[in-house]
Structures are given as C-alpha cells and as structure tokens.
Amino acid sequence: MHTELIAGAAYLFNSGLREGMNDPIHALYTMVGIAVLVVAGISVGVYRNRQKRMKKRDSW
C-alpha cells in the first residue's frame, strides 16, 4: 500500500520539478509530493516502532 503512495508522490515530485520552472501550479504539485512523502515516512516509522514495542511487551 505504502509503495504505491510513495511512487505516486515521487511521480508528482518529478513532474513538478520538470515543469515547475514555467508553471506555478506544478510547483504546488511538488510541494504536495514532498508533504505526502514526509507523512508516509512518519507513519511507516510510527507503525514500525509500535510493532517493536508490542513484541517487547509480549516477550515479558
């Protein structure tokens, strides 16, 4: 699930970089792509940390 989201964000980011010089709307796409990548990275990190904590709790 996350890979599709990240791939879409990366595509938006790349097309935004290419066209952003001429078109301010594409610069906005770039910003949205960056925001999606950051949010996805944070959510994946939180999810993994939560799983680690659950494993530690089970091992007691």
C-alpha angles and dihedrals in degrees: 000000000000094000092060090049092049092046090053091048091048090051091051090047094051095045089046091054093048096048099027093091092065103026126047091201090065090051086057089052088053091054091048090050092052091048092051092049092050093047092047091049092050093047092049090050093049091048093051093047090050091052091050091051092049091052091051091050091051093050092060 
